[in-house]
Amino acid sequence: MDVAELLTDAYGRVHEEVHRVLDGLDPALLGARVDPGANSIAWLVWHLTRVQDDHVADAFGTQQVWTADGWADRLALSFDPSATGYGQSRADVDALAAVPADLLLGYHDAVHARTLGLLGQVRAGDLDRVVDTRWDPPVTLGVRLVSVLSDDLQHVGQAAYARGVLRRSATP
């Protein structure tokens, strides 16, 4: 297995889990929270997708799907199109409750397709290329891709957990 195949498999697992979390989910549960300070399933899926879109596009020097392909307009959220979820307020999290699951999934699928296209070009020697000099040490492509993968897996796991808790609490 080469690097591109490994990365494709890893990011494919995030994609599968996002589909599993959203499949057949009651729309009322999409924006619900397990407690007032928790993030909703909608926000978690949007955030993990935005981070992947933003960070992978930056690492490869391409445009984000969010803006280039009109997803920011389609979701019509009230915050800045550059937002990825870091430091957002409860009101920002609540804004995602109005976004239908099929729209979130459409955006995620578009980002996944772009990501796979970019990952398919990665060779072992590319992983050491510095993609972000704002950190010490500077961030390489390999570190950035693993960081995004880690963040995505954590958030999709949180969404799956929230789905389970919310579904059980909604059933008498």
C-alpha positions as a printed Julia matrix, in Angstrom:
172×3 Matrix{Float64}:
   0.0    0.0    0.0
   1.4    3.37  -0.94
   0.91   6.69   0.86
  -1.97   7.83  -1.36
  -3.84   4.55  -0.79
  -3.3    4.75   2.97
  -4.54   8.34   3.17
  -7.49   7.59   0.89
  -8.51   4.71   3.16
  -8.16   6.81   6.3
 -10.19   9.75   5.0
 -12.7    7.29   3.54
 -13.41   6.09   7.07
 -14.37   9.6    8.14
 -16.67   9.83   5.13
 -18.33   6.49   5.95
 -18.89   7.5    9.56
 -20.41  10.86   8.6
 -22.88   9.0    6.38
 -23.61   6.53   9.18
 -24.28   9.34  11.68
 -26.63  11.25   9.38
 -28.41   8.26   7.82
 -32.06   8.27   8.85
 -31.46  10.8   11.62
 -34.62  12.48  12.85
 -34.31  16.14  11.74
 -35.21  17.28  15.26
 -32.13  15.53  16.6
 -29.77  17.11  14.08
 -29.65  20.43  15.95
 -30.3   19.04  19.44
 -27.62  19.0   22.14
 -26.97  16.41  24.82
 -26.62  19.34  27.24
 -26.72  23.13  26.83
 -22.95  23.46  26.41
 -22.49  20.6   23.96
 -22.23  20.87  20.2
 -25.02  19.53  18.01
 -24.6   16.77  15.45
 -25.18  19.35  12.7
 -22.43  21.6   14.03
 -19.98  18.71  14.52
 -20.46  17.47  10.95
 -20.24  20.99   9.52
 -17.14  21.79  11.59
 -15.23  18.63  10.75
 -16.03  19.19   7.08
 -15.03  22.87   7.2
 -11.73  22.05   8.89
 -10.97  19.38   6.29
 -11.93  21.74   3.47
  -9.94  24.68   4.85
  -6.8   22.83   5.92
  -6.5   20.47   2.95
  -7.12  23.29   0.46
  -4.46  25.4    2.17
  -1.95  22.52   2.24
  -2.38  21.91  -1.48
  -2.75  25.56  -2.52
  -6.28  25.15  -3.88
  -9.56  26.93  -3.29
 -11.98  25.7   -0.66
 -15.09  23.88  -1.8
 -17.04  26.0    0.71
 -16.57  29.21  -1.24
 -15.45  28.12  -4.7
 -18.35  25.72  -5.21
 -21.04  27.85  -3.55
 -21.63  25.83  -0.38
 -21.37  28.92   1.82
 -24.24  30.45  -0.15
 -26.31  27.25  -0.08
 -26.04  26.83   3.68
 -26.57  30.59   4.15
 -25.15  30.77   7.66
 -25.01  34.15   9.37
 -21.31  34.08  10.17
 -18.26  34.93   8.07
 -17.57  32.51   5.2
 -14.02  32.03   6.52
 -15.35  30.53   9.78
 -14.46  26.92  10.46
 -15.97  26.63  13.92
 -13.1   27.61  16.21
 -14.23  30.0   18.93
 -17.85  30.05  17.84
 -20.65  31.0   20.18
 -23.68  28.97  21.23
 -25.74  31.05  18.8
 -23.39  30.02  15.99
 -23.79  26.37  16.95
 -27.57  26.85  17.04
 -27.52  28.34  13.53
 -26.6   24.92  12.14
 -29.86  23.43  13.47
 -31.71  24.94  10.5
 -29.47  23.23   7.93
 -31.0   20.01   6.55
 -28.95  16.82   6.81
 -28.92  16.35   3.03
 -27.28  19.75   2.6
 -24.63  18.97   5.23
 -24.03  15.63   3.57
 -23.79  17.25   0.14
 -21.12  19.61   1.37
 -19.28  16.79   3.11
 -19.42  14.61  -0.03
 -18.06  17.48  -2.16
 -15.17  18.07   0.26
 -14.46  14.35   0.44
 -14.32  14.1   -3.36
 -11.91  17.06  -3.56
  -9.8   15.62  -0.74
  -9.54  12.22  -2.45
  -8.49  13.89  -5.69
  -5.69  15.7   -3.88
  -4.64  12.72  -1.77
  -4.37  10.58  -4.88
  -1.4   12.7   -5.96
   0.55  12.36  -2.68
   3.8   10.42  -2.7
   5.97   9.59   0.3
   8.44  12.38  -0.48
   5.64  14.96  -0.42
   4.9   14.39   3.26
   7.96  16.39   4.38
   6.98  19.5    2.4
   6.36  22.43   4.77
   2.81  23.76   4.39
   2.56  26.14   7.36
   5.41  28.21   8.76
   3.31  29.86  11.49
   4.22  27.06  13.91
   7.49  26.03  15.53
   8.42  23.61  14.18
   6.82  24.39  10.81
   3.99  22.04   9.83
   4.63  19.53   7.06
   2.03  18.07   4.72
   2.18  14.75   6.57
   1.59  16.38   9.95
  -1.25  18.51   8.58
  -3.03  15.54   6.98
  -2.76  13.47  10.17
  -3.91  16.44  12.26
  -7.03  16.92  10.11
  -7.73  13.2   10.16
  -7.42  13.1   13.95
  -9.74  16.1   14.36
 -12.29  14.64  11.93
 -12.32  11.22  13.61
 -12.79  12.79  17.03
 -15.69  14.93  15.88
 -17.48  12.2   13.94
 -17.12  10.01  17.03
 -18.67  12.78  19.12
 -21.51  13.06  16.6
 -22.11   9.3   16.74
 -22.14   9.41  20.54
 -24.56  12.36  20.54
 -26.82  10.54  18.08
 -27.0    7.52  20.37
 -27.66   9.56  23.51
 -30.27  11.78  21.83
 -32.1    8.87  20.21
 -32.29   6.97  23.52
 -33.46  10.04  25.42
 -36.12  10.78  22.77
 -37.58   7.27  23.07
 -39.88   6.7   26.05
